Amino acid sequence: MNKTELVAAIADQAGISKKDAEKALKAFTDVVADELKKGEKIQLVGFGTFEVSNRAARTGKNPRTNEKITIPASKAPKFKAGKALKDALN
């Protein structure tokens, strides 16, 4: 499912226009991104949790030259599914 299909499904499920569904989806993704940038965690009970995972600096190697390189520390978004979502899939 791509974004267009998701917007259409949200509009159909909620009984709203596709334009309003797209605005709602954009607002949701913007708020999630902004909160994660601040280092906050977003919990949606029954669905899951969005949070930031800190990756430590580490040593790796360039696969082309086998030269050792330093991979800097970074932050990555992480999603952990909630119990209700896991149960719905099984």
PDB file of N, CA, C and O in Angstrom:
ATOM      1  N   MET A   1       0.860  -1.181   0.000  1.00  0.00           N
ATOM      2  CA  MET A   1       0.000   0.000   0.000  1.00  0.00           C
ATOM      3  C   MET A   1       0.895   1.229   0.000  1.00  0.00           C
ATOM      4  O   MET A   1       1.807   1.347   0.819  1.00  0.00           O
ATOM      5  N   ASN A   2       0.630   2.131  -0.915  1.00  0.00           N
ATOM      6  CA  ASN A   2       1.395   3.376  -0.944  1.00  0.00           C
ATOM      7  C   ASN A   2       0.574   4.497  -0.287  1.00  0.00           C
ATOM      8  O   ASN A   2      -0.529   4.265   0.208  1.00  0.00           O
ATOM      9  N   LYS A   3       1.125   5.696  -0.293  1.00  0.00           N
ATOM     10  CA  LYS A   3       0.478   6.815   0.394  1.00  0.00           C
ATOM     11  C   LYS A   3      -0.897   7.124  -0.200  1.00  0.00           C
ATOM     12  O   LYS A   3      -1.845   7.370   0.546  1.00  0.00           O
ATOM     13  N   THR A   4      -1.019   7.115  -1.510  1.00  0.00           N
ATOM     14  CA  THR A   4      -2.298   7.416  -2.158  1.00  0.00           C
ATOM     15  C   THR A   4      -3.368   6.411  -1.758  1.00  0.00           C
ATOM     16  O   THR A   4      -4.509   6.781  -1.477  1.00  0.00           O
ATOM     17  N   GLU A   5      -2.990   5.138  -1.734  1.00  0.00           N
ATOM     18  CA  GLU A   5      -3.933   4.093  -1.340  1.00  0.00           C
ATOM     19  C   GLU A   5      -4.295   4.216   0.139  1.00  0.00           C
ATOM     20  O   GLU A   5      -5.440   3.978   0.524  1.00  0.00           O
ATOM     21  N   LEU A   6      -3.312   4.590   0.968  1.00  0.00           N
ATOM     22  CA  LEU A   6      -3.577   4.781   2.393  1.00  0.00           C
ATOM     23  C   LEU A   6      -4.544   5.939   2.609  1.00  0.00           C
ATOM     24  O   LEU A   6      -5.475   5.825   3.406  1.00  0.00           O
ATOM     25  N   VAL A   7      -4.337   7.037   1.917  1.00  0.00           N
ATOM     26  CA  VAL A   7      -5.234   8.195   2.023  1.00  0.00           C
ATOM     27  C   VAL A   7      -6.651   7.803   1.616  1.00  0.00           C
ATOM     28  O   VAL A   7      -7.615   8.185   2.280  1.00  0.00           O
ATOM     29  N   ALA A   8      -6.785   7.044   0.530  1.00  0.00           N
ATOM     30  CA  ALA A   8      -8.108   6.609   0.064  1.00  0.00           C
ATOM     31  C   ALA A   8      -8.768   5.696   1.093  1.00  0.00           C
ATOM     32  O   ALA A   8      -9.970   5.804   1.338  1.00  0.00           O
ATOM     33  N   ALA A   9      -7.992   4.798   1.697  1.00  0.00           N
ATOM     34  CA  ALA A   9      -8.543   3.889   2.708  1.00  0.00           C
ATOM     35  C   ALA A   9      -8.981   4.648   3.957  1.00  0.00           C
ATOM     36  O   ALA A   9     -10.026   4.347   4.535  1.00  0.00           O
ATOM     37  N   ILE A  10      -8.184   5.632   4.373  1.00  0.00           N
ATOM     38  CA  ILE A  10      -8.548   6.443   5.546  1.00  0.00           C
ATOM     39  C   ILE A  10      -9.824   7.222   5.259  1.00  0.00           C
ATOM     40  O   ILE A  10     -10.726   7.268   6.096  1.00  0.00           O
ATOM     41  N   ALA A  11      -9.903   7.831   4.086  1.00  0.00           N
ATOM     42  CA  ALA A  11     -11.088   8.607   3.709  1.00  0.00           C
ATOM     43  C   ALA A  11     -12.330   7.727   3.710  1.00  0.00           C
ATOM     44  O   ALA A  11     -13.379   8.129   4.213  1.00  0.00           O
ATOM     45  N   ASP A  12     -12.216   6.533   3.152  1.00  0.00           N
ATOM     46  CA  ASP A  12     -13.340   5.603   3.088  1.00  0.00           C
ATOM     47  C   ASP A  12     -13.758   5.147   4.490  1.00  0.00           C
ATOM     48  O   ASP A  12     -14.945   5.138   4.819  1.00  0.00           O
ATOM     49  N   GLN A  13     -12.775   4.770   5.310  1.00  0.00           N
ATOM     50  CA  GLN A  13     -13.047   4.268   6.667  1.00  0.00           C
ATOM     51  C   GLN A  13     -13.667   5.351   7.555  1.00  0.00           C
ATOM     52  O   GLN A  13     -14.583   5.075   8.331  1.00  0.00           O
ATOM     53  N   ALA A  14     -13.164   6.580   7.437  1.00  0.00           N
ATOM     54  CA  ALA A  14     -13.629   7.665   8.303  1.00  0.00           C
ATOM     55  C   ALA A  14     -14.827   8.418   7.728  1.00  0.00           C
ATOM     56  O   ALA A  14     -15.453   9.216   8.426  1.00  0.00           O
ATOM     57  N   GLY A  15     -15.144   8.168   6.466  1.00  0.00           N
ATOM     58  CA  GLY A  15     -16.265   8.874   5.845  1.00  0.00           C
ATOM     59  C   GLY A  15     -15.964  10.340   5.612  1.00  0.00           C
ATOM     60  O   GLY A  15     -16.842  11.190   5.758  1.00  0.00           O
ATOM     61  N   ILE A  16     -14.717  10.641   5.248  1.00  0.00           N
ATOM     62  CA  ILE A  16     -14.308  12.026   4.975  1.00  0.00           C
ATOM     63  C   ILE A  16     -13.740  12.083   3.566  1.00  0.00           C
ATOM     64  O   ILE A  16     -13.550  11.053   2.918  1.00  0.00           O
ATOM     65  N   SER A  17     -13.468  13.306   3.095  1.00  0.00           N
ATOM     66  CA  SER A  17     -12.911  13.459   1.752  1.00  0.00           C
ATOM     67  C   SER A  17     -11.447  13.039   1.742  1.00  0.00           C
ATOM     68  O   SER A  17     -10.782  13.012   2.777  1.00  0.00           O
ATOM     69  N   LYS A  18     -10.964  12.714   0.557  1.00  0.00           N
ATOM     70  CA  LYS A  18      -9.557  12.335   0.421  1.00  0.00           C
ATOM     71  C   LYS A  18      -8.646  13.502   0.791  1.00  0.00           C
ATOM     72  O   LYS A  18      -7.559  13.301   1.334  1.00  0.00           O
ATOM     73  N   LYS A  19      -9.085  14.704   0.499  1.00  0.00           N
ATOM     74  CA  LYS A  19      -8.296  15.897   0.813  1.00  0.00           C
ATOM     75  C   LYS A  19      -8.132  16.027   2.336  1.00  0.00           C
ATOM     76  O   LYS A  19      -7.036  16.303   2.824  1.00  0.00           O
ATOM     77  N   ASP A  20      -9.222  15.826   3.077  1.00  0.00           N
ATOM     78  CA  ASP A  20      -9.153  15.898   4.538  1.00  0.00           C
ATOM     79  C   ASP A  20      -8.326  14.747   5.105  1.00  0.00           C
ATOM     80  O   ASP A  20      -7.586  14.927   6.072  1.00  0.00           O
ATOM     81  N   ALA A  21      -8.451  13.582   4.510  1.00  0.00           N
ATOM     82  CA  ALA A  21      -7.671  12.421   4.965  1.00  0.00           C
ATOM     83  C   ALA A  21      -6.181  12.659   4.737  1.00  0.00           C
ATOM     84  O   ALA A  21      -5.353  12.295   5.572  1.00  0.00           O
ATOM     85  N   GLU A  22      -5.846  13.274   3.598  1.00  0.00           N
ATOM     86  CA  GLU A  22      -4.441  13.570   3.318  1.00  0.00           C
ATOM     87  C   GLU A  22      -3.889  14.595   4.306  1.00  0.00           C
ATOM     88  O   GLU A  22      -2.751  14.473   4.758  1.00  0.00           O
ATOM     89  N   LYS A  23      -4.701  15.615   4.646  1.00  0.00           N
ATOM     90  CA  LYS A  23      -4.286  16.610   5.642  1.00  0.00           C
ATOM     91  C   LYS A  23      -4.053  15.947   6.994  1.00  0.00           C
ATOM     92  O   LYS A  23      -3.071  16.246   7.674  1.00  0.00           O
ATOM     93  N   ALA A  24      -4.954  15.048   7.385  1.00  0.00           N
ATOM     94  CA  ALA A  24      -4.834  14.354   8.663  1.00  0.00           C
ATOM     95  C   ALA A  24      -3.587  13.476   8.695  1.00  0.00           C
ATOM     96  O   ALA A  24      -2.865  13.455   9.692  1.00  0.00           O
ATOM     97  N   LEU A  25      -3.336  12.755   7.610  1.00  0.00           N
ATOM     98  CA  LEU A  25      -2.153  11.899   7.549  1.00  0.00           C
ATOM     99  C   LEU A  25      -0.878  12.729   7.597  1.00  0.00           C
ATOM    100  O   LEU A  25       0.070  12.360   8.290  1.00  0.00           O
ATOM    101  N   LYS A  26      -0.839  13.840   6.875  1.00  0.00           N
ATOM    102  CA  LYS A  26       0.329  14.721   6.885  1.00  0.00           C
ATOM    103  C   LYS A  26       0.539  15.304   8.275  1.00  0.00           C
ATOM    104  O   LYS A  26       1.674  15.378   8.746  1.00  0.00           O
ATOM    105  N   ALA A  27      -0.528  15.715   8.933  1.00  0.00           N
ATOM    106  CA  ALA A  27      -0.424  16.252  10.289  1.00  0.00           C
ATOM    107  C   ALA A  27       0.125  15.189  11.237  1.00  0.00           C
ATOM    108  O   ALA A  27       0.985  15.482  12.068  1.00  0.00           O
ATOM    109  N   PHE A  28      -0.367  13.962  11.116  1.00  0.00           N
ATOM    110  CA  PHE A  28       0.105  12.866  11.967  1.00  0.00           C
ATOM    111  C   PHE A  28       1.601  12.634  11.770  1.00  0.00           C
ATOM    112  O   PHE A  28       2.355  12.577  12.742  1.00  0.00           O
ATOM    113  N   THR A  29       2.032  12.499  10.514  1.00  0.00           N
ATOM    114  CA  THR A  29       3.449  12.229  10.262  1.00  0.00           C
ATOM    115  C   THR A  29       4.338  13.398  10.691  1.00  0.00           C
ATOM    116  O   THR A  29       5.447  13.184  11.180  1.00  0.00           O
ATOM    117  N   ASP A  30       3.858  14.634  10.512  1.00  0.00           N
ATOM    118  CA  ASP A  30       4.625  15.809  10.946  1.00  0.00           C
ATOM    119  C   ASP A  30       4.785  15.840  12.455  1.00  0.00           C
ATOM    120  O   ASP A  30       5.875  16.108  12.960  1.00  0.00           O
ATOM    121  N   VAL A  31       3.705  15.566  13.179  1.00  0.00           N
ATOM    122  CA  VAL A  31       3.762  15.576  14.645  1.00  0.00           C
ATOM    123  C   VAL A  31       4.684  14.471  15.148  1.00  0.00           C
ATOM    124  O   VAL A  31       5.483  14.702  16.056  1.00  0.00           O
ATOM    125  N   VAL A  32       4.588  13.283  14.576  1.00  0.00           N
ATOM    126  CA  VAL A  32       5.462  12.179  14.986  1.00  0.00           C
ATOM    127  C   VAL A  32       6.919  12.561  14.738  1.00  0.00           C
ATOM    128  O   VAL A  32       7.759  12.377  15.620  1.00  0.00           O
ATOM    129  N   ALA A  33       7.232  13.085  13.563  1.00  0.00           N
ATOM    130  CA  ALA A  33       8.606  13.476  13.230  1.00  0.00           C
ATOM    131  C   ALA A  33       9.112  14.567  14.174  1.00  0.00           C
ATOM    132  O   ALA A  33      10.244  14.493  14.652  1.00  0.00           O
ATOM    133  N   ASP A  34       8.285  15.576  14.447  1.00  0.00           N
ATOM    134  CA  ASP A  34       8.697  16.672  15.335  1.00  0.00           C
ATOM    135  C   ASP A  34       8.975  16.168  16.749  1.00  0.00           C
ATOM    136  O   ASP A  34       9.961  16.570  17.366  1.00  0.00           O
ATOM    137  N   GLU A  35       8.123  15.301  17.260  1.00  0.00           N
ATOM    138  CA  GLU A  35       8.320  14.773  18.613  1.00  0.00           C
ATOM    139  C   GLU A  35       9.566  13.897  18.689  1.00  0.00           C
ATOM    140  O   GLU A  35      10.306  13.951  19.672  1.00  0.00           O
ATOM    141  N   LEU A  36       9.798  13.094  17.660  1.00  0.00           N
ATOM    142  CA  LEU A  36      10.997  12.254  17.648  1.00  0.00           C
ATOM    143  C   LEU A  36      12.261  13.107  17.561  1.00  0.00           C
ATOM    144  O   LEU A  36      13.277  12.765  18.166  1.00  0.00           O
ATOM    145  N   LYS A  37      12.211  14.214  16.813  1.00  0.00           N
ATOM    146  CA  LYS A  37      13.355  15.131  16.741  1.00  0.00           C
ATOM    147  C   LYS A  37      13.688  15.690  18.116  1.00  0.00           C
ATOM    148  O   LYS A  37      14.857  15.909  18.435  1.00  0.00           O
ATOM    149  N   LYS A  38      12.659  15.922  18.935  1.00  0.00           N
ATOM    150  CA  LYS A  38      12.851  16.436  20.297  1.00  0.00           C
ATOM    151  C   LYS A  38      13.335  15.342  21.250  1.00  0.00           C
ATOM    152  O   LYS A  38      13.715  15.634  22.384  1.00  0.00           O
ATOM    153  N   GLY A  39      13.323  14.088  20.798  1.00  0.00           N
ATOM    154  CA  GLY A  39      13.726  12.981  21.648  1.00  0.00           C
ATOM    155  C   GLY A  39      12.580  12.400  22.458  1.00  0.00           C
ATOM    156  O   GLY A  39      12.800  11.604  23.370  1.00  0.00           O
ATOM    157  N   GLU A  40      11.372  12.792  22.130  1.00  0.00           N
ATOM    158  CA  GLU A  40      10.188  12.315  22.852  1.00  0.00           C
ATOM    159  C   GLU A  40       9.748  10.947  22.321  1.00  0.00           C
ATOM    160  O   GLU A  40      10.161  10.514  21.245  1.00  0.00           O
ATOM    161  N   LYS A  41       8.909  10.292  23.099  1.00  0.00           N
ATOM    162  CA  LYS A  41       8.348   8.995  22.733  1.00  0.00           C
ATOM    163  C   LYS A  41       6.843   9.173  22.562  1.00  0.00           C
ATOM    164  O   LYS A  41       6.208   9.894  23.331  1.00  0.00           O
ATOM    165  N   ILE A  42       6.272   8.515  21.551  1.00  0.00           N
ATOM    166  CA  ILE A  42       4.835   8.606  21.298  1.00  0.00           C
ATOM    167  C   ILE A  42       4.234   7.225  21.483  1.00  0.00           C
ATOM    168  O   ILE A  42       4.594   6.279  20.781  1.00  0.00           O
ATOM    169  N   GLN A  43       3.311   7.116  22.439  1.00  0.00           N
ATOM    170  CA  GLN A  43       2.651   5.843  22.712  1.00  0.00           C
ATOM    171  C   GLN A  43       1.200   5.915  22.273  1.00  0.00           C
ATOM    172  O   GLN A  43       0.454   6.793  22.706  1.00  0.00           O
ATOM    173  N   LEU A  44       0.806   4.995  21.419  1.00  0.00           N
ATOM    174  CA  LEU A  44      -0.582   4.862  21.004  1.00  0.00           C
ATOM    175  C   LEU A  44      -1.053   3.514  21.550  1.00  0.00           C
ATOM    176  O   LEU A  44      -0.778   2.465  20.967  1.00  0.00           O
ATOM    177  N   VAL A  45      -1.760   3.559  22.665  1.00  0.00           N
ATOM    178  CA  VAL A  45      -2.159   2.335  23.363  1.00  0.00           C
ATOM    179  C   VAL A  45      -2.920   1.414  22.416  1.00  0.00           C
ATOM    180  O   VAL A  45      -3.867   1.834  21.751  1.00  0.00           O
ATOM    181  N   GLY A  46      -2.500   0.171  22.366  1.00  0.00           N
ATOM    182  CA  GLY A  46      -3.125  -0.815  21.505  1.00  0.00           C
ATOM    183  C   GLY A  46      -2.526  -0.868  20.115  1.00  0.00           C
ATOM    184  O   GLY A  46      -2.720  -1.851  19.400  1.00  0.00           O
ATOM    185  N   PHE A  47      -1.805   0.163  19.716  1.00  0.00           N
ATOM    186  CA  PHE A  47      -1.202   0.183  18.378  1.00  0.00           C
ATOM    187  C   PHE A  47       0.304  -0.002  18.457  1.00  0.00           C
ATOM    188  O   PHE A  47       0.849  -0.937  17.870  1.00  0.00           O
ATOM    189  N   GLY A  48       0.981   0.888  19.183  1.00  0.00           N
ATOM    190  CA  GLY A  48       2.427   0.762  19.306  1.00  0.00           C
ATOM    191  C   GLY A  48       3.081   2.033  19.794  1.00  0.00           C
ATOM    192  O   GLY A  48       2.415   3.010  20.138  1.00  0.00           O
ATOM    193  N   THR A  49       4.403   1.997  19.817  1.00  0.00           N
ATOM    194  CA  THR A  49       5.198   3.110  20.332  1.00  0.00           C
ATOM    195  C   THR A  49       6.248   3.522  19.309  1.00  0.00           C
ATOM    196  O   THR A  49       6.969   2.683  18.770  1.00  0.00           O
ATOM    197  N   PHE A  50       6.327   4.816  19.051  1.00  0.00           N
ATOM    198  CA  PHE A  50       7.378   5.393  18.220  1.00  0.00           C
ATOM    199  C   PHE A  50       8.392   5.998  19.172  1.00  0.00           C
ATOM    200  O   PHE A  50       8.020   6.735  20.085  1.00  0.00           O
ATOM    201  N   GLU A  51       9.683   5.696  18.970  1.00  0.00           N
ATOM    202  CA  GLU A  51      10.716   6.288  19.799  1.00  0.00           C
ATOM    203  C   GLU A  51      12.010   6.396  19.017  1.00  0.00           C
ATOM    204  O   GLU A  51      12.120   5.889  17.900  1.00  0.00           O
ATOM    205  N   VAL A  52      13.002   7.069  19.622  1.00  0.00           N
ATOM    206  CA  VAL A  52      14.299   7.258  19.005  1.00  0.00           C
ATOM    207  C   VAL A  52      15.276   6.264  19.602  1.00  0.00           C
ATOM    208  O   VAL A  52      15.364   6.113  20.821  1.00  0.00           O
ATOM    209  N   SER A  53      16.001   5.597  18.739  1.00  0.00           N
ATOM    210  CA  SER A  53      17.025   4.648  19.164  1.00  0.00           C
ATOM    211  C   SER A  53      18.386   5.285  18.908  1.00  0.00           C
ATOM    212  O   SER A  53      18.652   5.758  17.803  1.00  0.00           O
ATOM    213  N   ASN A  54      19.246   5.301  19.920  1.00  0.00           N
ATOM    214  CA  ASN A  54      20.590   5.857  19.767  1.00  0.00           C
ATOM    215  C   ASN A  54      21.550   4.746  19.376  1.00  0.00           C
ATOM    216  O   ASN A  54      21.649   3.726  20.057  1.00  0.00           O
ATOM    217  N   ARG A  55      22.248   4.953  18.284  1.00  0.00           N
ATOM    218  CA  ARG A  55      23.237   3.982  17.826  1.00  0.00           C
ATOM    219  C   ARG A  55      24.624   4.521  18.172  1.00  0.00           C
ATOM    220  O   ARG A  55      24.954   5.658  17.836  1.00  0.00           O
ATOM    221  N   ALA A  56      25.424   3.714  18.834  1.00  0.00           N
ATOM    222  CA  ALA A  56      26.766   4.119  19.225  1.00  0.00           C
ATOM    223  C   ALA A  56      27.694   4.128  18.007  1.00  0.00           C
ATOM    224  O   ALA A  56      27.437   3.453  17.010  1.00  0.00           O
ATOM    225  N   ALA A  57      28.773   4.902  18.106  1.00  0.00           N
ATOM    226  CA  ALA A  57      29.788   4.894  17.056  1.00  0.00           C
ATOM    227  C   ALA A  57      30.441   3.518  17.043  1.00  0.00           C
ATOM    228  O   ALA A  57      30.588   2.875  18.082  1.00  0.00           O
ATOM    229  N   ARG A  58      30.828   3.081  15.858  1.00  0.00           N
ATOM    230  CA  ARG A  58      31.448   1.764  15.758  1.00  0.00           C
ATOM    231  C   ARG A  58      32.393   1.731  14.572  1.00  0.00           C
ATOM    232  O   ARG A  58      32.396   2.625  13.726  1.00  0.00           O
ATOM    233  N   THR A  59      33.187   0.686  14.533  1.00  0.00           N
ATOM    234  CA  THR A  59      34.129   0.508  13.435  1.00  0.00           C
ATOM    235  C   THR A  59      33.540  -0.484  12.443  1.00  0.00           C
ATOM    236  O   THR A  59      33.022  -1.532  12.829  1.00  0.00           O
ATOM    237  N   GLY A  60      33.624  -0.149  11.180  1.00  0.00           N
ATOM    238  CA  GLY A  60      33.153  -1.026  10.126  1.00  0.00           C
ATOM    239  C   GLY A  60      34.218  -1.132   9.060  1.00  0.00           C
ATOM    240  O   GLY A  60      35.340  -0.667   9.257  1.00  0.00           O
ATOM    241  N   LYS A  61      33.884  -1.735   7.935  1.00  0.00           N
ATOM    242  CA  LYS A  61      34.861  -1.779   6.855  1.00  0.00           C
ATOM    243  C   LYS A  61      34.184  -1.525   5.524  1.00  0.00           C
ATOM    244  O   LYS A  61      33.033  -1.900   5.300  1.00  0.00           O
ATOM    245  N   ASN A  62      34.923  -0.887   4.663  1.00  0.00           N
ATOM    246  CA  ASN A  62      34.464  -0.604   3.319  1.00  0.00           C
ATOM    247  C   ASN A  62      34.498  -1.919   2.549  1.00  0.00           C
ATOM    248  O   ASN A  62      35.573  -2.498   2.391  1.00  0.00           O
ATOM    249  N   PRO A  63      33.356  -2.411   2.063  1.00  0.00           N
ATOM    250  CA  PRO A  63      33.343  -3.710   1.386  1.00  0.00           C
ATOM    251  C   PRO A  63      34.146  -3.730   0.078  1.00  0.00           C
ATOM    252  O   PRO A  63      34.584  -4.792  -0.364  1.00  0.00           O
ATOM    253  N   ARG A  64      34.330  -2.594  -0.521  1.00  0.00           N
ATOM    254  CA  ARG A  64      35.064  -2.538  -1.789  1.00  0.00           C
ATOM    255  C   ARG A  64      36.571  -2.647  -1.568  1.00  0.00           C
ATOM    256  O   ARG A  64      37.265  -3.335  -2.316  1.00  0.00           O
ATOM    257  N   THR A  65      37.081  -1.954  -0.521  1.00  0.00           N
ATOM    258  CA  THR A  65      38.534  -1.896  -0.304  1.00  0.00           C
ATOM    259  C   THR A  65      38.979  -2.638   0.956  1.00  0.00           C
ATOM    260  O   THR A  65      40.177  -2.789   1.191  1.00  0.00           O
ATOM    261  N   ASN A  66      38.018  -3.106   1.775  1.00  0.00           N
ATOM    262  CA  ASN A  66      38.310  -3.739   3.074  1.00  0.00           C
ATOM    263  C   ASN A  66      39.022  -2.799   4.037  1.00  0.00           C
ATOM    264  O   ASN A  66      39.596  -3.243   5.032  1.00  0.00           O
ATOM    265  N   GLU A  67      38.987  -1.512   3.748  1.00  0.00           N
ATOM    266  CA  GLU A  67      39.593  -0.509   4.616  1.00  0.00           C
ATOM    267  C   GLU A  67      38.689  -0.291   5.823  1.00  0.00           C
ATOM    268  O   GLU A  67      37.469  -0.215   5.674  1.00  0.00           O
ATOM    269  N   LYS A  68      39.276  -0.188   7.026  1.00  0.00           N
ATOM    270  CA  LYS A  68      38.485   0.068   8.234  1.00  0.00           C
ATOM    271  C   LYS A  68      38.040   1.521   8.230  1.00  0.00           C
ATOM    272  O   LYS A  68      38.816   2.425   7.923  1.00  0.00           O
ATOM    273  N   ILE A  69      36.773   1.727   8.578  1.00  0.00           N
ATOM    274  CA  ILE A  69      36.228   3.081   8.669  1.00  0.00           C
ATOM    275  C   ILE A  69      35.480   3.227   9.991  1.00  0.00           C
ATOM    276  O   ILE A  69      35.027   2.240  10.570  1.00  0.00           O
ATOM    277  N   THR A  70      35.357   4.446  10.454  1.00  0.00           N
ATOM    278  CA  THR A  70      34.595   4.723  11.665  1.00  0.00           C
ATOM    279  C   THR A  70      33.204   5.180  11.268  1.00  0.00           C
ATOM    280  O   THR A  70      33.039   6.137  10.512  1.00  0.00           O
ATOM    281  N   ILE A  71      32.205   4.481  11.791  1.00  0.00           N
ATOM    282  CA  ILE A  71      30.815   4.844  11.544  1.00  0.00           C
ATOM    283  C   ILE A  71      30.369   5.693  12.732  1.00  0.00           C
ATOM    284  O   ILE A  71      30.367   5.207  13.863  1.00  0.00           O
ATOM    285  N   PRO A  72      29.993   6.946  12.500  1.00  0.00           N
ATOM    286  CA  PRO A  72      29.658   7.834  13.618  1.00  0.00           C
ATOM    287  C   PRO A  72      28.361   7.427  14.328  1.00  0.00           C
ATOM    288  O   PRO A  72      27.530   6.707  13.774  1.00  0.00           O
ATOM    289  N   ALA A  73      28.211   7.903  15.559  1.00  0.00           N
ATOM    290  CA  ALA A  73      26.979   7.666  16.321  1.00  0.00           C
ATOM    291  C   ALA A  73      25.830   8.337  15.585  1.00  0.00           C
ATOM    292  O   ALA A  73      26.015   9.360  14.924  1.00  0.00           O
ATOM    293  N   SER A  74      24.646   7.755  15.703  1.00  0.00           N
ATOM    294  CA  SER A  74      23.479   8.324  15.033  1.00  0.00           C
ATOM    295  C   SER A  74      22.210   7.988  15.798  1.00  0.00           C
ATOM    296  O   SER A  74      22.210   7.167  16.715  1.00  0.00           O
ATOM    297  N   LYS A  75      21.142   8.638  15.400  1.00  0.00           N
ATOM    298  CA  LYS A  75      19.820   8.379  15.970  1.00  0.00           C
ATOM    299  C   LYS A  75      18.950   7.811  14.864  1.00  0.00           C
ATOM    300  O   LYS A  75      19.042   8.237  13.713  1.00  0.00           O
ATOM    301  N   ALA A  76      18.094   6.837  15.216  1.00  0.00           N
ATOM    302  CA  ALA A  76      17.213   6.224  14.227  1.00  0.00           C
ATOM    303  C   ALA A  76      15.816   6.074  14.822  1.00  0.00           C
ATOM    304  O   ALA A  76      15.679   5.770  16.007  1.00  0.00           O
ATOM    305  N   PRO A  77      14.780   6.284  14.015  1.00  0.00           N
ATOM    306  CA  PRO A  77      13.419   6.070  14.509  1.00  0.00           C
ATOM    307  C   PRO A  77      13.172   4.579  14.710  1.00  0.00           C
ATOM    308  O   PRO A  77      13.710   3.746  13.980  1.00  0.00           O
ATOM    309  N   LYS A  78      12.351   4.253  15.707  1.00  0.00           N
ATOM    310  CA  LYS A  78      12.047   2.860  16.006  1.00  0.00           C
ATOM    311  C   LYS A  78      10.560   2.753  16.318  1.00  0.00           C
ATOM    312  O   LYS A  78       9.988   3.637  16.956  1.00  0.00           O
ATOM    313  N   PHE A  79       9.938   1.670  15.866  1.00  0.00           N
ATOM    314  CA  PHE A  79       8.535   1.422  16.160  1.00  0.00           C
ATOM    315  C   PHE A  79       8.418   0.057  16.821  1.00  0.00           C
ATOM    316  O   PHE A  79       8.953  -0.933  16.323  1.00  0.00           O
ATOM    317  N   LYS A  80       7.722   0.013  17.936  1.00  0.00           N
ATOM    318  CA  LYS A  80       7.474  -1.255  18.620  1.00  0.00           C
ATOM    319  C   LYS A  80       5.966  -1.461  18.647  1.00  0.00           C
ATOM    320  O   LYS A  80       5.229  -0.653  19.213  1.00  0.00           O
ATOM    321  N   ALA A  81       5.515  -2.544  18.035  1.00  0.00           N
ATOM    322  CA  ALA A  81       4.080  -2.827  17.950  1.00  0.00           C
ATOM    323  C   ALA A  81       3.504  -3.139  19.314  1.00  0.00           C
ATOM    324  O   ALA A  81       4.159  -3.777  20.138  1.00  0.00           O
ATOM    325  N   GLY A  82       2.282  -2.693  19.556  1.00  0.00           N
ATOM    326  CA  GLY A  82       1.575  -2.970  20.806  1.00  0.00           C
ATOM    327  C   GLY A  82       0.917  -4.330  20.779  1.00  0.00           C
ATOM    328  O   GLY A  82       0.801  -4.961  19.729  1.00  0.00           O
ATOM    329  N   LYS A  83       0.485  -4.774  21.951  1.00  0.00           N
ATOM    330  CA  LYS A  83      -0.106  -6.105  22.090  1.00  0.00           C
ATOM    331  C   LYS A  83      -1.343  -6.283  21.211  1.00  0.00           C
ATOM    332  O   LYS A  83      -1.493  -7.321  20.566  1.00  0.00           O
ATOM    333  N   ALA A  84      -2.215  -5.305  21.177  1.00  0.00           N
ATOM    334  CA  ALA A  84      -3.443  -5.419  20.386  1.00  0.00           C
ATOM    335  C   ALA A  84      -3.137  -5.569  18.897  1.00  0.00           C
ATOM    336  O   ALA A  84      -3.801  -6.337  18.202  1.00  0.00           O
ATOM    337  N   LEU A  85      -2.136  -4.840  18.407  1.00  0.00           N
ATOM    338  CA  LEU A  85      -1.759  -4.950  16.997  1.00  0.00           C
ATOM    339  C   LEU A  85      -1.160  -6.326  16.717  1.00  0.00           C
ATOM    340  O   LEU A  85      -1.477  -6.952  15.706  1.00  0.00           O
ATOM    341  N   LYS A  86      -0.302  -6.788  17.607  1.00  0.00           N
ATOM    342  CA  LYS A  86       0.286  -8.135  17.447  1.00  0.00           C
ATOM    343  C   LYS A  86      -0.800  -9.201  17.455  1.00  0.00           C
ATOM    344  O   LYS A  86      -0.780 -10.126  16.643  1.00  0.00           O
ATOM    345  N   ASP A  87      -1.738  -9.070  18.368  1.00  0.00           N
ATOM    346  CA  ASP A  87      -2.829 -10.043  18.461  1.00  0.00           C
ATOM    347  C   ASP A  87      -3.717 -10.033  17.207  1.00  0.00           C
ATOM    348  O   ASP A  87      -4.203 -11.078  16.775  1.00  0.00           O
ATOM    349  N   ALA A  88      -3.919  -8.847  16.634  1.00  0.00           N
ATOM    350  CA  ALA A  88      -4.745  -8.735  15.427  1.00  0.00           C
ATOM    351  C   ALA A  88      -4.098  -9.441  14.242  1.00  0.00           C
ATOM    352  O   ALA A  88      -4.791  -9.924  13.347  1.00  0.00           O
ATOM    353  N   LEU A  89      -2.765  -9.497  14.239  1.00  0.00           N
ATOM    354  CA  LEU A  89      -2.054 -10.148  13.141  1.00  0.00           C
ATOM    355  C   LEU A  89      -2.026 -11.654  13.276  1.00  0.00           C
ATOM    356  O   LEU A  89      -1.862 -12.368  12.287  1.00  0.00           O
ATOM    357  N   ASN A  90      -2.182 -12.140  14.489  1.00  0.00           N
ATOM    358  CA  ASN A  90      -2.095 -13.587  14.708  1.00  0.00           C
ATOM    359  C   ASN A  90      -3.444 -14.158  14.933  1.00  0.00           C
ATOM    360  O   ASN A  90      -3.576 -15.365  15.137  1.00  0.00           O
TER     361      ASN A  90
END
